[in-house]
Amino acid sequence: MEAKLLSRNTKATTGKPVIGVFAPCDPRIDQASRERSTNIIKHAASQLAGKIQLPDGNQAEVVYSDILIDAEAQADQVAKQFKEVGVNILVCVPDTWSFPQLTTLSLLSHFPQDIPINFTTGNSGTRPGVVYTHATSGAIAQYGKLTHINVGKWPDVGQNPEMSADTVEALVDWCYAAATFQGLKGKRVVVFGHDSMGMETALPHVLETRNQFGLEVTRLDMKLLADMLKKESYDKDELKRLRKWLNGHAGERIELPDSAKDSELLDQSLALYLIVRDLMKEIDAVGGGFMSQLEWGSDDRGIQLPVADIMESLFNSSFDHNGPKPVVPFATEADVQALLTQLFMTWLSGGNPPLFMDFRKAWDKEDAKALAEQNDYVIKGHEKWLEKGFVDGVNSGSASFNWAAKPGTGEKEIMSKISFPKAVDYFYYLGNSVHFVSPGEIKGVAARLAYSSLSGMFSMIWDEAETISLPEAMTKEVCEGANPTWPHTFVVPKYATMMEYKQYAPANHFHMTWDLKPARLQFWMDFANVLSVTPWHKRPQFIEGEDRPLPLLYLLNGGEDATKKLKAGKR
């Protein structure tokens, strides 16, 4: 027998999230009940198909097997079916009692220990799939594997029962988290420059990131970018198109006081986007980061180079001069923990743009009240920024253009709200910043990933949050009090008090993604074994209909944090 040379052609879907739907069954029951079980499999798969959007705009693939798993032989057969098409996420939809070890446990033996598995079942007493779910979930928890169960609703009778909307929604949220966990394995991010400005919270924890998330961190020196700018290693015709596109949208809102010199600097900063974009495409990177300070443009011992603000904003936006594009999470100051936070939340939200912000001035209630009084503001009642205070989120780079307007706004309207002033302070002579003020009433999750060498674990400090708008005069005062040329987003946390927010920030940066549900983030933290940190005294431990229920594995091992630490110790 000779060794076989593989084809150089690979499937585009290889390694992407593939959801496999199946069901066990009791071989002793009547044929009508067996047909009903098969119909439930088909229905569940159809409910998931087209609903799990990946950041590149594609949908997660959903497959199903109509072979009911009665015993080991069928478990092996379905496992082989799934493995042949790359299934890496399992959804079990039992409608009858069956025998755990003969069915799902035998199926699971074919897959890695960390493969996500969900049991979604109706609450029927007729042929109790819910009994099977609890028996199997309990058995799996005993040997230390994580599972999630979704005891939902579908009719007890009838050959074609349909899941309730709430049941489908809970399953879809779980699938988004599973697709994020599995879909990012083997992917890579690229970071230009070393540890940014000595900020230890920005460190690329290369080994830990590889072990915990399956992500690679490619590190390239900024000298490569400087050399490529000098060599003009980019498509000059495309640069002209990019500049024309920006001029067409912003016009006089692009500040070029020394027209010839400043125009050249602007072109260089736009060329930087094209260079980095092509380098990232070359190594198939799903995110990036750029150090900038100090060597790039703030140390006058070296050759000063243009600011990267527009470049970073373009990556984090859903469009550029070529039209609609996937969001590519990108972090300023080579902040890798910021990059990872943005990356995970973008995937969990189906590709929504992230926002990179300094945790700048936290205006507590008293500060906000004084601001209102100084500006003769007439209180209308129930202004969140007066009731809780707010954070002025502001940073020189990485602000997605999308955050200049509400979700769903078109490119033209978004760009009409953005200006490009000359960079000030450290970067005055080096190009243009990006400036806008985000509108109010954008809801999502504000969060920040952190790492501790004491536990060897990552944590996510998070809260739901909403943006607010201030009257024009107060907006100007707040912006000028920080930096009037940078983007500003005024954020109010849902549960954290401003004192808690100020005390418990894990770094000087934090990040927000709109339309991200807490349950999705919690499911993903379960898969990735990330500690969930919500030290807000007003947030209940569990909010029904909003949080995911705690997995049984956690309850049997002393709680969520205790179990995650046990799992980390085993890795």
LOZA-724723 format. One record per residue (C-alpha): z, x, y; residue in one letter. Coordinates in steps of 0.5 Angstrom, whole numbers, plus 2048, in hexadecimal, padded with zeros to 3 digits. Each point is the difference from the previous one (the first is absolute). Example, Ala and Ser with C-alpha at 12.3 -4.5 7.8 and 13.67 -1.06 7.14 Angstrom:
REM LOZA-724723
8108197F7A/7FE802807S/
This chain:
REM LOZA-724723
800800800M/7FE803807E/8047FF806A/7FD7FB805K/7FD802807L/8027FA805L/7FB7FD805S/801802807R/8007F9802N/8067FD801T/8027F8801K/8027FF807A/8057FB7FET/8048067FCT/807801802G/8007FA804K/8057FA7FFP/7FE7FB7FAV/8057FA7FFI/8007FE7F9G/8027F97FEV/8027FE7F9F/8057FB7FCA/8048017FAP/8007F97FCC/8047FE7FAD/7FB7FF7FAP/8047FA7FDR/7FE7FC805I/7FB7FA801D/7F8802802Q/8017FC806A/806804803S/7FC8067FER/7FA7FE804E/8057FE806R/802807800S/7F9803800T/7FF7FC806N/806802804I/7FE8077FFI/7F97FF803K/8037FC805H/805805802A/7FA805800A/7FC7FC804S/8067FF805Q/800808801L/7F9801800A/7FE802808G/8077FF802K/802808800I/7FC803805Q/800808800L/800804807P/7F88017FFD/7FF7F9800G/7FF7FF7F9N/8047FC7FBQ/8048027FAA/7FD7FF7FAE/8037FA7FCV/7FE8007F8V/8037FB7FBY/8008007F8S/8007F97FDD/8038037F9I/8077FD800L/8058057FDI/8037FE7FAD/8028067FDA/7FF808800E/7F97FF7FEA/7FE7FC806Q/804804805A/7FC8077FDD/7FA7FC801Q/8017FE808V/803806801A/7FA8047FEK/7FC7FA804Q/804802806F/800808800K/7F88007FFE/7FF7FC807V/806804803G/8057FB801V/806803803N/8047FA802I/8027FB7FBL/8027F8802V/8027FC7FAC/8007F8800V/8047FE7FAP/8007F87FFD/8038007F9T/8068037FDW/7FE8067FCS/8038077FDF/801805805P/7FF8067FCQ/7FA7FE7FCL/7FD7FE807T/801803806T/8048067FEL/7FB8027FBS/7FB800806L/804804805L/8008067FBS/7F9801801H/801801808F/804805804P/8077FE801Q/7FF7FF808D/7FB7FB7FFI/8017FA804P/8017FA7FCI/8027F9803N/8027F97FCF/7FD7FA803T/8027FA7FDT/8017F8801G/8077FD7FFN/7FE7FC7FAS/8057FE7FBG/7FA7FD7FBT/7FE8077FER/805804803P/7FC806803G/806801805V/8048017FAV/7FB8067FDY/800803807T/808801801H/8008027F9A/7FA805801T/803802807S/8078027FDG/7FD8047FAA/7FC804805I/806801805A/8048037FAQ/7FC8067FFY/7FF801807G/7F97FE802K/7FF7FC807L/7FD7F97FFT/8007FA805H/8007F97FEI/7FD7FA804N/8037F97FEV/7FC7FB803G/7FD7FA7FFK/7FA7FD7FCW/8007F97FDP/8037FF7F9D/7FB7FC7FDV/7F8800800G/7FB8057FEQ/7FE803807N/807801804P/7FF803806E/805805804M/8047FD806S/7FE804806A/807803801D/7FF8037F9T/7F9803801V/803803807E/8058037FDA/7FB8037FAL/7FB802806V/806804804D/8028047F9W/7F98027FFC/7FF803807Y/8068047FEA/7FD8027F9A/7F9801803A/803805806T/8058047FAF/7FA8017FBQ/7FA800805G/803806804L/8028047FAK/7FB806800G/7FE7FF807K/801805806R/802801807V/7FE806804V/804803806V/7FE805805F/805805802G/8078027FEH/8067FD801D/7FF7FC806S/805803806M/8058027FBG/8027F87FFM/8038007F9E/7FF7F97FFT/7F8801800A/8008057FBL/7FB7FF7FAP/8058007FAH/7FA8027FCV/8038007F9L/8057FA801E/7FA7FC803T/7FB8027F9R/8067FE7FCN/8027FA803Q/7FA7FD802F/7FA8037FCG/7FD802807L/7FE807802E/801803807V/7FA805802T/802805805R/7FA803805L/801804806D/7FF7FE807M/7FC806800K/7FA7FD7FCL/8007FB805L/800804806A/7FA8047FDD/7FC7FA7FEM/8007FE807L/7FE807803K/7FA8007FBK/7FF7F9802E/8007FE7F8S/7FF7F9801Y/7FA7FB801D/7FE800807K/7FC7FA800D/8067FC7FEE/804803805L/7FC7FD805K/8007F97FDR/8078017FFL/801802808R/7FB7FA802K/8047FB7FCW/807802803L/7FC800807N/7FD7F97FFG/8077FD7FEH/805804805A/7FB802806G/804802806E/8077FF7FCR/7FE8077FDI/803805805E/7FC806802L/802803807P/7FC8067FFD/7FA7FD7FDS/7FD8067FDA/8068037FDK/8047FA7FED/7F97FD7FDS/7FF8067FBE/8088007FEL/7FF7F97FEL/7FA8017FCD/8048067FCQ/8057FB7FFS/7FB7FB7FDL/7FD8057FCA/8068027FDL/8007F97FDY/7FA8017FDL/8028077FDI/8067FD7FDV/7FD7FA7FDR/7FB8047FDD/8058057FDL/8047FA7FDM/7FA7FD7FDK/7FE8067FDE/8078017FCI/8017F8800D/806800804A/8037F9801V/804802806G/802806804G/804803806G/7FF805805F/805805803M/7FE801807S/806803803Q/801805802L/7FB8057FEE/7FA7FB801W/8017FE807G/806802803S/8018077FFD/7FD804806D/8008067FCR/7FA7FD7FCG/7FA7FD801I/8017F9803Q/7FC7FB7FCL/7FF7F8801P/8067FB7FEV/7FE7FC7FAA/8037F9802D/7F97FD800I/7FF8037F9M/8067FD7FDE/7FF7F9803S/7F98007FDL/8038017F9F/8057FB801N/7FB7FB802S/7FC7FB7FCS/7FA802804F/7FC806804D/7F9801802H/7FD7FE7FAN/8037F97FFG/8067FE7FCP/8038057FBK/8068007FCP/807802803V/8018087FFV/808801801P/801806804F/806803803A/801804807T/804806800E/7FE8027F8A/8067FB7FFD/7FF7FF7F8V/8067FB800Q/7FD7FC805A/7F98007FCL/8037FE7FAL/8037FA803T/7FA7FE803Q/7FC8017FAL/8047FC7FBF/8017FA805M/7F8800802T/7FF7FF7F8W/8067FB7FFL/7FD7FC806S/7F98007FDG/7FD805805G/8037FE807N/801806805P/806803801P/804802807L/803807801F/805800805M/806804803D/8067FD7FFF/801801808R/8057FC804K/8047FB7FDA/8017FA805W/8067FD7FED/8027F9803K/804802806E/7FA805802D/7FB7FA7FFA/8047FC804K/801805805A/7F8801800L/7FF7F8801A/805800806E/7FD806803Q/7F97FC800N/8037F9802D/7FE7FE7F9Y/8017F87FFV/8037FF7F9I/7FC7FB7FCK/8058007FAG/7FF8037F9H/7FD806803E/8018057FAK/800806804W/8067FD804L/8037FE7FAE/8008067FCK/7FD806804G/7F98037FEF/7FD8077FEV/7FB803804D/7FC8037FBG/7FB806803V/7FD8067FEN/7FA804802S/7FC7FF7FAG/7FE7FC7FAS/8007F9803A/7FB7FC7FDS/7FC7FD805F/8017F97FCN/807800803W/7FD7FF807A/7FF7F87FEA/8027FB7FBK/7FE8007F8P/7F97FE7FFG/7FE802807T/7F9802801G/7FE808801E/7FD7FE807K/8067FC803E/8058067FDI/7FC805803M/8007FC807S/808801800K/8008087FFI/7FF805805S/8008087FFF/804803806P/800808800K/8068027FCA/806802804V/8068057FFD/7FF8057FBY/7F87FE7FFF/7FE7FF807Y/7FA804800Y/7FE7FF7F9L/7FC7F97FFG/8027F9800N/8057FC7FDS/8007F87FEV/8047FB804H/8017F97FEF/8067FB800V/8007FC7F9S/8017F8801P/8067FC7FEG/8017FC7FAE/7FD8057FBI/8058007FAK/8008057FAG/8058057FDV/802806804A/8028067FCA/8018077FER/8008047FAL/8058067FFA/8028057FBY/8078037FES/8018077FCS/8077FD7FEL/7FD7FB7FCS/7F98027FFG/7FD7F9802M/7FC7FD805F/8037FA804S/7FD7FB804M/8047FD806I/7FD7FA802W/8007F9804D/7FC7FA802E/7FE801807A/7FC7FC805E/7FC803807T/8027FD806I/7FD7FF807S/803802807L/7FE7FD807P/7FB805803E/805803805A/8058027FAM/7FA8027FCT/7FE805805K/807802801E/8028027F9V/7F98037FFC/801805806E/8078017FDG/7FD8037FAA/7F9802801N/7FB7FC803P/7FA8037FDT/8027FF7F9W/8007F97FCP/8067FC800H/8027FB7FBT/8077FC801F/8037FE7FAV/8067FC7FEV/8038017F9P/8027F97FCK/8078027FEY/802807802A/804800807T/7FE805805M/8068047FFM/7FE8007F8E/7F9802802Y/802805804K/8058037FBQ/7FC8007FAY/7F9802802A/7FE8067FAP/7FC803805A/7FD800807N/7FA7FC7FEH/7FF7F97FDF/7FA7FC7FDH/7FE7F9800M/7FB7FC7FCT/7FE7F9802W/8007FA7FAD/8048047FBL/8057FC7FCK/8078037FEP/7FF7FE7F9A/7FA8047FFR/804806803L/8067FF7FCQ/7FB7FF7F9F/7FD807802W/806803801M/8027FE7F9D/7FA8037FDF/801807804A/807800800N/801800807V/8077FF803L/8007F9804S/804801806V/8027FA805T/807802803P/7FF7FA804W/8077FC800H/7FC7F9802K/7FB8017FAR/8027FC7FAP/8008047F9Q/7FB7FB7FEF/7FB7FB803I/7FD7FB7FCE/7F97FF801G/7FF807804E/8038057FBD/7FE8027F9R/8067FE7FBP/8038067FEL/7FE8037F9P/8047FF7FAL/8008077FFL/804801806Y/8057FB7FFL/8028037F9L/801807803N/8047FF806G/7FB7FE805G/7FA802803E/802806803D/8048037FAA/7FA7FE7FCT/7FB804804K/804806800K/8017FF7F8L/7F8800800K/800806805A/8048047FCG/7FC7FF7F9K/7FA802804R/
